[in-house]
Amino acid sequence: MMSGEQEPRSYYVGVDVGTGSVRAALVDQRGVLLAFADQPIKKWEPQFNHHEQSSADIWAACCVVTKKVVQGIDVNQIRGLGFDATCSLVVLDKQFRPLPVNQEGDSHRNVIMWLDHRAISQVQRINETKHSVLQYVGGVMSVEMQAPKLLWLKENLRETCWDKAGHFFDLPDFLSWKATGVTARSLCSLVCKWTYSAEKGWDDSFWEMIGLEDFVADNYNKIGNQVLPPGTSLGSGLTPEAAKELGLPTGVPVAVSLIDAHAGGLGVIGADVRGHGLVCEGQPVTSRLAVICGTSSCHMGIDHLVQGHPAFPELQAKATARCQSIYAYLNSHLDLIKKAQSVGFLTVDLHVWPDFHGNRSPLADLTLKGMVTGLKLSQDLDDLAILYLATVQAIAFGTRFIIEAMEAAGHSISTLFLCGGLSKNPLFVQMHADITGMSVVLSQEVESVLVGAAILGACASGDFTSVQEAMARMSKVGKVVFPRLEDKKYYDKKYQVFLKLVEHQKEYSAIMSGD
C-alpha cells in the first residue's frame, strides 16, 4: 500500500524476476519500500531435468507488477528503474524473436532455466579440459552455468535453434535490453556465469577448445561484446514502447542489471552497522557475507522433505486452523517438544546432507544426492518437525562449508547478512548464527532483493555518486541475531558428521562404479 506522505520525493522502481514469480517495488531515496506487487510466471518441465520458461511471459509479468506499484503517484517523480533476475538463458533469433529451446519446437518456451540440468555430459567435457578460465568460476563449472547449456543447444537443436540464433542473453540482460533496446551485458552476469574476465575479457581459446568457436568468429556479438558495470545508465533510458508497456515515462533511466542473489547483497550488505555491537564495524565490506535465501535448492530441499512426509496432511490442517504457515507451526511445535536443552539438540541422532539437486557451491558436483541418517519407524508430527529441523541445520552447515572454503581461499568473513524468504523464519536465522558462530544481520526492509534492484535504478538516475553511496543510504539494519555460544560444541560435532556424509557418499559412488 502507498504511504500517506505527499511531499515531493524521488522514487525508484526495482523489478525482481525469481524462479516462480516476478515482483516489483516502489522504493524512495531512503530505501523505504512504499508499494509491492507480484505476479506468477509459467514454468514447463517437458522431461526430467529440463526446465523452461517464456521470455514473453516474463516480460508481460514485469509490466503487470510495475504498473501496479506506481498506481497513485506522479510517475514523473520516478527517477530510475533497475532489474535483477535468475541466471536463466534466453535465446532469440537475429530479429530478436524467441527460438525454441526444446525438442517440441515450441518457440514460446525460449528460456532454459537456471536450475535446468540437461547439459550434464557437456559440463563434464568442459571440466575435463581444465582450462584456466574455470578458475574464475570456482575451479569447476556448474551444469547451471551458460557454456554447457549453449553447447547442448548446438549439439541437440542445431537446425531449429542454434543456426537461427542471433542473441543469447542472461535473463537480467534480456530485461534491460527489452526496456532500452541496448544489448550491452552486465559485468555481473558474464563474470559469474559465462567465464568473462573483467581484466582480460573473453578467452578465445576456451570457446574454441569446447567446440563453441562460433562465438569467436562473430566477435562475441551473440553473447556480448559491450560489457558494463551494474548500475550504469543504459542508452537513452526507457524506449517509448517499453515505457508504455510498463506504465512509466519515456526516458526514465534504466540500470545495467544484476543476478537476483547479487541484488540481494546490494540491498543488505552496505548497511551502517554502528551501534549494533558487531565485529564487522570498522572492517572493510569484504568481511561481510550476504546470504540470499530465496527459492533456491535449499528452500526446495526443505519443501521436498516436509511435503513428502506422511504427517504432512496433519501439519497442513493444524497450521491452517491456526492461520499460520506450515513453517511457523513447525517452529512452535519444536518449542513444545524440546527438552531442557536448546531446540537444536533434538537432532542428536538425525543428520541430513541436503543436496537433492546436486551441489553448486563449494563443490560444484551435480552428481551429489540428498542423504538422511537416523530414520525411525515413527511417522508422527514430532518426527516431521525434527526432520525439518535437521534439514534447516543441514542448510546452515552448507553455509559454514562455503565460508570455510572462502576462508581457505584468502577471504576473511566475520558477519552474515541474510535476506530473502527464509530470512523471515526465525529458526533458520538462529541456526545460521549458532552453526557458523557468526552474528546475523537482518535488514529493516525484508525485501532486500527489491531494494537492491531499486538501488541500481538510483545509481542510473545519477542521484548518488556511486553504488557504494546508494547502498549506504538505502539499506538499514533491522535486527541482529547473535550466536548461542553455549551450543558451539554440539554443532561442531554435527558439522563433523555433515562432512562425513559427503565423504561417505563419494565412497559409495566409487564402490558402485568400480569393477
DRENSEPA-507518 format. One line per field, with one value per residue (C-alpha): residue in three letters; chain; x, y, z; residue number from 1. Coordinates in steps of 0.02 Angstrom, whole numbers. Layout:
<sites>
r = ALA;...
c = A;...
X = X;...
Y = Y;...
Z = Z;...
k = NUM;...
</sites>
This chain:
<sites>
r = MET;MET;SER;GLY;GLU;GLN;GLU;PRO;ARG;SER;TYR;TYR;VAL;GLY;VAL;ASP;VAL;GLY;THR;GLY;SER;VAL;ARG;ALA;ALA;LEU;VAL;ASP;GLN;ARG;GLY;VAL;LEU;LEU;ALA;PHE;ALA;ASP;GLN;PRO;ILE;LYS;LYS;TRP;GLU;PRO;GLN;PHE;ASN;HIS;HIS;GLU;GLN;SER;SER;ALA;ASP;ILE;TRP;ALA;ALA;CYS;CYS;VAL;VAL;THR;LYS;LYS;VAL;VAL;GLN;GLY;ILE;ASP;VAL;ASN;GLN;ILE;ARG;GLY;LEU;GLY;PHE;ASP;ALA;THR;CYS;SER;LEU;VAL;VAL;LEU;ASP;LYS;GLN;PHE;ARG;PRO;LEU;PRO;VAL;ASN;GLN;GLU;GLY;ASP;SER;HIS;ARG;ASN;VAL;ILE;MET;TRP;LEU;ASP;HIS;ARG;ALA;ILE;SER;GLN;VAL;GLN;ARG;ILE;ASN;GLU;THR;LYS;HIS;SER;VAL;LEU;GLN;TYR;VAL;GLY;GLY;VAL;MET;SER;VAL;GLU;MET;GLN;ALA;PRO;LYS;LEU;LEU;TRP;LEU;LYS;GLU;ASN;LEU;ARG;GLU;THR;CYS;TRP;ASP;LYS;ALA;GLY;HIS;PHE;PHE;ASP;LEU;PRO;ASP;PHE;LEU;SER;TRP;LYS;ALA;THR;GLY;VAL;THR;ALA;ARG;SER;LEU;CYS;SER;LEU;VAL;CYS;LYS;TRP;THR;TYR;SER;ALA;GLU;LYS;GLY;TRP;ASP;ASP;SER;PHE;TRP;GLU;MET;ILE;GLY;LEU;GLU;ASP;PHE;VAL;ALA;ASP;ASN;TYR;ASN;LYS;ILE;GLY;ASN;GLN;VAL;LEU;PRO;PRO;GLY;THR;SER;LEU;GLY;SER;GLY;LEU;THR;PRO;GLU;ALA;ALA;LYS;GLU;LEU;GLY;LEU;PRO;THR;GLY;VAL;PRO;VAL;ALA;VAL;SER;LEU;ILE;ASP;ALA;HIS;ALA;GLY;GLY;LEU;GLY;VAL;ILE;GLY;ALA;ASP;VAL;ARG;GLY;HIS;GLY;LEU;VAL;CYS;GLU;GLY;GLN;PRO;VAL;THR;SER;ARG;LEU;ALA;VAL;ILE;CYS;GLY;THR;SER;SER;CYS;HIS;MET;GLY;ILE;ASP;HIS;LEU;VAL;GLN;GLY;HIS;PRO;ALA;PHE;PRO;GLU;LEU;GLN;ALA;LYS;ALA;THR;ALA;ARG;CYS;GLN;SER;ILE;TYR;ALA;TYR;LEU;ASN;SER;HIS;LEU;ASP;LEU;ILE;LYS;LYS;ALA;GLN;SER;VAL;GLY;PHE;LEU;THR;VAL;ASP;LEU;HIS;VAL;TRP;PRO;ASP;PHE;HIS;GLY;ASN;ARG;SER;PRO;LEU;ALA;ASP;LEU;THR;LEU;LYS;GLY;MET;VAL;THR;GLY;LEU;LYS;LEU;SER;GLN;ASP;LEU;ASP;ASP;LEU;ALA;ILE;LEU;TYR;LEU;ALA;THR;VAL;GLN;ALA;ILE;ALA;PHE;GLY;THR;ARG;PHE;ILE;ILE;GLU;ALA;MET;GLU;ALA;ALA;GLY;HIS;SER;ILE;SER;THR;LEU;PHE;LEU;CYS;GLY;GLY;LEU;SER;LYS;ASN;PRO;LEU;PHE;VAL;GLN;MET;HIS;ALA;ASP;ILE;THR;GLY;MET;SER;VAL;VAL;LEU;SER;GLN;GLU;VAL;GLU;SER;VAL;LEU;VAL;GLY;ALA;ALA;ILE;LEU;GLY;ALA;CYS;ALA;SER;GLY;ASP;PHE;THR;SER;VAL;GLN;GLU;ALA;MET;ALA;ARG;MET;SER;LYS;VAL;GLY;LYS;VAL;VAL;PHE;PRO;ARG;LEU;GLU;ASP;LYS;LYS;TYR;TYR;ASP;LYS;LYS;TYR;GLN;VAL;PHE;LEU;LYS;LEU;VAL;GLU;HIS;GLN;LYS;GLU;TYR;SER;ALA;ILE;MET;SER;GLY;ASP
c = A;A;A;A;A;A;A;A;A;A;A;A;A;A;A;A;A;A;A;A;A;A;A;A;A;A;A;A;A;A;A;A;A;A;A;A;A;A;A;A;A;A;A;A;A;A;A;A;A;A;A;A;A;A;A;A;A;A;A;A;A;A;A;A;A;A;A;A;A;A;A;A;A;A;A;A;A;A;A;A;A;A;A;A;A;A;A;A;A;A;A;A;A;A;A;A;A;A;A;A;A;A;A;A;A;A;A;A;A;A;A;A;A;A;A;A;A;A;A;A;A;A;A;A;A;A;A;A;A;A;A;A;A;A;A;A;A;A;A;A;A;A;A;A;A;A;A;A;A;A;A;A;A;A;A;A;A;A;A;A;A;A;A;A;A;A;A;A;A;A;A;A;A;A;A;A;A;A;A;A;A;A;A;A;A;A;A;A;A;A;A;A;A;A;A;A;A;A;A;A;A;A;A;A;A;A;A;A;A;A;A;A;A;A;A;A;A;A;A;A;A;A;A;A;A;A;A;A;A;A;A;A;A;A;A;A;A;A;A;A;A;A;A;A;A;A;A;A;A;A;A;A;A;A;A;A;A;A;A;A;A;A;A;A;A;A;A;A;A;A;A;A;A;A;A;A;A;A;A;A;A;A;A;A;A;A;A;A;A;A;A;A;A;A;A;A;A;A;A;A;A;A;A;A;A;A;A;A;A;A;A;A;A;A;A;A;A;A;A;A;A;A;A;A;A;A;A;A;A;A;A;A;A;A;A;A;A;A;A;A;A;A;A;A;A;A;A;A;A;A;A;A;A;A;A;A;A;A;A;A;A;A;A;A;A;A;A;A;A;A;A;A;A;A;A;A;A;A;A;A;A;A;A;A;A;A;A;A;A;A;A;A;A;A;A;A;A;A;A;A;A;A;A;A;A;A;A;A;A;A;A;A;A;A;A;A;A;A;A;A;A;A;A;A;A;A;A;A;A;A;A;A;A;A;A;A;A;A;A;A;A;A;A;A;A;A;A;A;A;A;A;A;A;A;A;A;A;A;A;A;A;A;A;A;A;A;A;A;A;A;A;A;A;A;A;A;A;A;A;A;A;A;A;A;A;A;A;A;A;A;A;A;A;A;A;A;A;A;A;A;A;A;A;A;A;A;A;A;A;A;A;A;A;A;A
X = 0;54;116;10;153;128;286;385;521;621;560;645;568;652;596;650;621;630;602;413;361;404;400;414;432;422;565;609;781;796;769;591;480;316;223;242;165;197;140;168;263;242;367;375;461;444;557;662;799;730;657;595;510;450;534;370;277;412;411;220;229;360;237;92;187;271;103;33;170;164;-25;-74;91;156;259;366;445;513;699;764;724;828;808;876;837;887;1032;923;971;861;876;820;845;929;767;752;611;604;678;633;750;654;632;448;492;388;471;364;473;637;717;823;802;947;906;899;1019;1004;1186;1266;1379;1427;1482;1583;1677;1705;1775;1889;1978;2042;2051;2118;1953;1873;1970;1852;1704;1772;1887;1750;1596;1419;1293;1185;1305;1284;1428;1364;1186;1248;1346;1191;1090;1223;1230;1044;945;1060;929;782;881;1069;1087;949;1008;1059;1065;1097;1053;1068;891;942;1021;869;762;874;880;689;675;804;846;1029;1112;1254;1282;1308;1483;1396;1310;1457;1587;1480;1402;1494;1684;1712;1857;1845;2032;2055;1882;1835;1962;1954;2047;1914;1769;1874;1926;1748;1677;1594;1716;1562;1568;1750;1712;1571;1669;1554;1407;1286;1341;1401;1545;1490;1504;1459;1461;1294;1205;1270;1134;1090;1066;926;828;657;605;430;367;436;379;200;202;273;165;316;375;487;670;669;850;872;1020;1133;1061;1116;1088;949;1057;1181;1041;1000;1180;1170;1012;1078;1268;1305;1202;1278;1306;1370;1296;1242;1390;1451;1627;1617;1600;1752;1805;1800;1639;1732;1716;1527;1443;1270;1163;1015;882;759;678;844;897;898;718;663;752;654;490;535;565;419;289;342;319;165;120;112;-80;-96;30;-66;-232;-162;-67;-222;-330;-207;-193;-5;116;171;345;284;183;334;441;313;293;482;473;339;436;610;686;783;915;901;787;940;984;829;932;1072;1039;969;1083;1046;1153;1036;1099;945;981;1171;1293;1328;1443;1577;1593;1502;1461;1295;1307;1282;1117;1022;1059;969;1037;946;771;649;482;384;289;202;209;354;454;414;462;630;666;625;744;883;860;868;1026;1099;1075;1163;1305;1313;1336;1476;1555;1554;1627;1769;1806;1808;1923;2041;2048;2101;1938;1902;1718;1652;1465;1320;1187;1030;885;753;604;690;765;587;600;674;731;826;910;957;1028;1139;1204;1232;1310;1428;1466;1434;1311;1171;1108;931;882;748;665;638;628;814;823;697;787;946;860;796;974;1028;894;951;1129;1070;973;1132;1057;1204;1387;1420;1341;1426;1343;1172;1196;1245;1096;962;998;971;995;831;881;1039;1036;1187;1252;1219;1398;1347;1288;1451;1523;1364;1361;1547;1512;1362;1469;1597;1455;1396;1567;1575;1409;1477;1640;1544;1430;1581;1650;1485;1488;1666;1619;1470;1565;1716;1748
Y = 0;180;282;433;556;677;784;779;648;537;362;212;52;-117;-271;-444;-597;-753;-937;-936;-754;-576;-447;-258;-123;65;125;301;380;320;139;129;9;100;-19;-202;-317;-493;-599;-786;-842;-1004;-1148;-1302;-1467;-1564;-1701;-1741;-1610;-1494;-1332;-1196;-1027;-896;-727;-653;-717;-649;-476;-470;-506;-367;-246;-301;-279;-115;-37;-93;-17;155;174;333;427;556;444;595;577;406;436;262;79;-74;-258;-417;-595;-777;-827;-916;-921;-826;-870;-751;-750;-611;-511;-533;-660;-810;-977;-1148;-1225;-1389;-1540;-1497;-1340;-1227;-1057;-980;-1083;-996;-990;-1128;-1101;-1083;-1249;-1347;-1496;-1557;-1518;-1650;-1728;-1556;-1489;-1647;-1623;-1439;-1477;-1612;-1476;-1400;-1235;-1088;-990;-1119;-1036;-888;-997;-1093;-1220;-1321;-1263;-1298;-1377;-1225;-1104;-1048;-1128;-1309;-1255;-1168;-1323;-1430;-1318;-1332;-1521;-1555;-1415;-1367;-1327;-1265;-1156;-1144;-1098;-967;-887;-705;-669;-770;-666;-698;-659;-498;-432;-480;-371;-218;-242;-256;-93;9;-78;-82;-255;-216;-353;-340;-375;-470;-595;-626;-647;-761;-874;-853;-856;-673;-586;-403;-384;-495;-504;-663;-802;-862;-1023;-1080;-1067;-1149;-1290;-1335;-1328;-1157;-1068;-989;-850;-808;-800;-673;-567;-618;-522;-658;-666;-488;-380;-224;-256;-128;-123;-144;21;107;202;118;219;348;255;178;168;236;58;-11;144;119;-66;-31;121;236;393;375;406;350;295;105;23;-117;-266;-393;-578;-592;-652;-512;-384;-453;-425;-246;-216;-283;-284;-98;-52;59;-61;66;43;-137;-221;-308;-370;-301;-120;-28;-176;-174;-228;-385;-453;-466;-612;-591;-749;-739;-864;-871;-1011;-1097;-1278;-1256;-1196;-1333;-1462;-1411;-1415;-1585;-1670;-1587;-1614;-1794;-1844;-1948;-1820;-1676;-1677;-1665;-1522;-1428;-1448;-1390;-1242;-1187;-1199;-1084;-966;-1000;-1051;-1232;-1173;-1057;-1204;-1321;-1194;-1180;-1370;-1391;-1275;-1388;-1550;-1488;-1547;-1438;-1402;-1293;-1347;-1390;-1540;-1634;-1691;-1776;-1940;-1869;-1797;-1731;-1694;-1576;-1584;-1663;-1567;-1582;-1459;-1289;-1218;-1250;-1422;-1390;-1576;-1610;-1798;-1774;-1830;-1798;-1907;-1938;-2047;-2088;-2125;-2216;-2306;-2162;-2053;-1929;-1739;-1742;-1846;-1724;-1573;-1648;-1696;-1516;-1452;-1568;-1504;-1322;-1363;-1451;-1294;-1192;-1320;-1296;-1109;-1147;-1263;-1120;-997;-1116;-1136;-947;-926;-1059;-954;-799;-714;-656;-665;-602;-566;-637;-526;-627;-582;-669;-778;-894;-747;-719;-889;-860;-1042;-1033;-870;-932;-1095;-994;-893;-1045;-1157;-1028;-945;-776;-636;-624;-454;-438;-283;-161;-198;-386;-372;-334;-403;-274;-136;-193;-180;-7;42;1;120;253;237;250;409;498;541;454;469;282;112;117;282;220;59;156;274;148;-8;-11;-138;-204;-339;-430;-612;-670;-850;-951;-995;-1123;-1236;-1223;-1392;-1483;-1401;-1432;-1618;-1615;-1523;-1664;-1785;-1670;-1679;-1868;-1888;-1817;-1910;-2073;-2035;-2016;-2181;-2269;-2199;-2260;-2435;-2444;-2379;-2492;-2661
Z = 0;-28;119;167;144;-1;-3;-168;-166;-280;-317;-394;-459;-430;-528;-472;-582;-474;-511;-492;-495;-543;-404;-409;-277;-269;-158;-101;-85;97;44;113;16;-19;-135;-183;-313;-377;-523;-554;-709;-805;-796;-906;-870;-1035;-969;-815;-784;-921;-852;-969;-965;-1089;-1105;-1171;-1018;-902;-984;-977;-789;-769;-850;-737;-573;-624;-669;-501;-392;-475;-457;-366;-381;-503;-618;-665;-491;-539;-564;-610;-644;-601;-645;-569;-620;-607;-721;-846;-1031;-1156;-1341;-1480;-1669;-1768;-1767;-1578;-1593;-1473;-1528;-1457;-1327;-1335;-1449;-1474;-1572;-1458;-1483;-1344;-1224;-1264;-1091;-1013;-827;-707;-620;-784;-783;-963;-1005;-892;-1023;-1091;-922;-888;-1053;-1016;-843;-916;-1018;-854;-949;-847;-860;-745;-604;-625;-579;-430;-516;-599;-693;-634;-752;-712;-798;-977;-1076;-1055;-1098;-1256;-1306;-1277;-1394;-1529;-1513;-1495;-1579;-1722;-1854;-1752;-1630;-1644;-1828;-1817;-1654;-1654;-1468;-1310;-1157;-973;-912;-818;-978;-1082;-968;-981;-1172;-1178;-1081;-1177;-1342;-1285;-1299;-1178;-1049;-862;-797;-656;-770;-885;-748;-639;-772;-937;-896;-941;-853;-802;-837;-991;-1071;-1166;-1188;-1370;-1330;-1207;-1330;-1467;-1351;-1301;-1478;-1474;-1589;-1670;-1540;-1577;-1764;-1742;-1617;-1473;-1546;-1493;-1311;-1281;-1337;-1243;-1056;-922;-731;-640;-605;-762;-856;-1022;-1182;-1175;-1042;-1070;-1252;-1294;-1322;-1158;-1063;-1123;-1077;-903;-867;-845;-936;-1089;-1049;-867;-834;-835;-749;-806;-712;-582;-547;-417;-272;-305;-297;-125;-75;-139;-37;127;140;138;291;427;574;701;874;848;935;778;741;563;623;557;450;259;174;117;296;267;181;106;114;-4;48;-97;-198;-222;-197;-7;0;-118;-11;145;48;-26;141;232;94;65;248;298;432;306;288;478;480;344;435;603;528;431;587;675;524;520;385;399;448;586;652;645;737;878;882;904;1055;1129;1111;1158;1320;1442;1310;1154;1012;907;1017;957;806;901;806;643;509;334;181;83;-97;-176;-337;-337;-256;-333;-200;-148;-233;-399;-403;-488;-451;-264;-191;-30;122;287;426;587;522;637;608;685;560;675;682;808;683;541;647;693;511;462;597;538;359;413;510;358;253;386;388;199;229;353;222;94;221;261;75;56;205;136;-24;74;122;299;348;516;494;393;313;274;160;56;102;226;321;387;475;650;666;501;556;730;660;542;689;802;669;590;758;675;707;579;521;452;354;403;235;220;29;12;-165;-223;-129;-219;-388;-341;-288;-467;-532;-408;-474;-655;-609;-555;-385;-300;-344;-331;-296;-125;-79;-134;-33;124;108;56;162;350;491;562;685;739;794;895;906;1064;1104;1236;1092;994;1046;992;820;794;817;699;570;577;537;397;314;340;248;85;107;126;-21;-133;-66;-104;-280;-306;-246;-364;-514;-483;-566
k = 1;2;3;4;5;6;7;8;9;10;11;12;13;14;15;16;17;18;19;20;21;22;23;24;25;26;27;28;29;30;31;32;33;34;35;36;37;38;39;40;41;42;43;44;45;46;47;48;49;50;51;52;53;54;55;56;57;58;59;60;61;62;63;64;65;66;67;68;69;70;71;72;73;74;75;76;77;78;79;80;81;82;83;84;85;86;87;88;89;90;91;92;93;94;95;96;97;98;99;100;101;102;103;104;105;106;107;108;109;110;111;112;113;114;115;116;117;118;119;120;121;122;123;124;125;126;127;128;129;130;131;132;133;134;135;136;137;138;139;140;141;142;143;144;145;146;147;148;149;150;151;152;153;154;155;156;157;158;159;160;161;162;163;164;165;166;167;168;169;170;171;172;173;174;175;176;177;178;179;180;181;182;183;184;185;186;187;188;189;190;191;192;193;194;195;196;197;198;199;200;201;202;203;204;205;206;207;208;209;210;211;212;213;214;215;216;217;218;219;220;221;222;223;224;225;226;227;228;229;230;231;232;233;234;235;236;237;238;239;240;241;242;243;244;245;246;247;248;249;250;251;252;253;254;255;256;257;258;259;260;261;262;263;264;265;266;267;268;269;270;271;272;273;274;275;276;277;278;279;280;281;282;283;284;285;286;287;288;289;290;291;292;293;294;295;296;297;298;299;300;301;302;303;304;305;306;307;308;309;310;311;312;313;314;315;316;317;318;319;320;321;322;323;324;325;326;327;328;329;330;331;332;333;334;335;336;337;338;339;340;341;342;343;344;345;346;347;348;349;350;351;352;353;354;355;356;357;358;359;360;361;362;363;364;365;366;367;368;369;370;371;372;373;374;375;376;377;378;379;380;381;382;383;384;385;386;387;388;389;390;391;392;393;394;395;396;397;398;399;400;401;402;403;404;405;406;407;408;409;410;411;412;413;414;415;416;417;418;419;420;421;422;423;424;425;426;427;428;429;430;431;432;433;434;435;436;437;438;439;440;441;442;443;444;445;446;447;448;449;450;451;452;453;454;455;456;457;458;459;460;461;462;463;464;465;466;467;468;469;470;471;472;473;474;475;476;477;478;479;480;481;482;483;484;485;486;487;488;489;490;491;492;493;494;495;496;497;498;499;500;501;502;503;504;505;506;507;508;509;510;511;512;513;514;515
</sites>
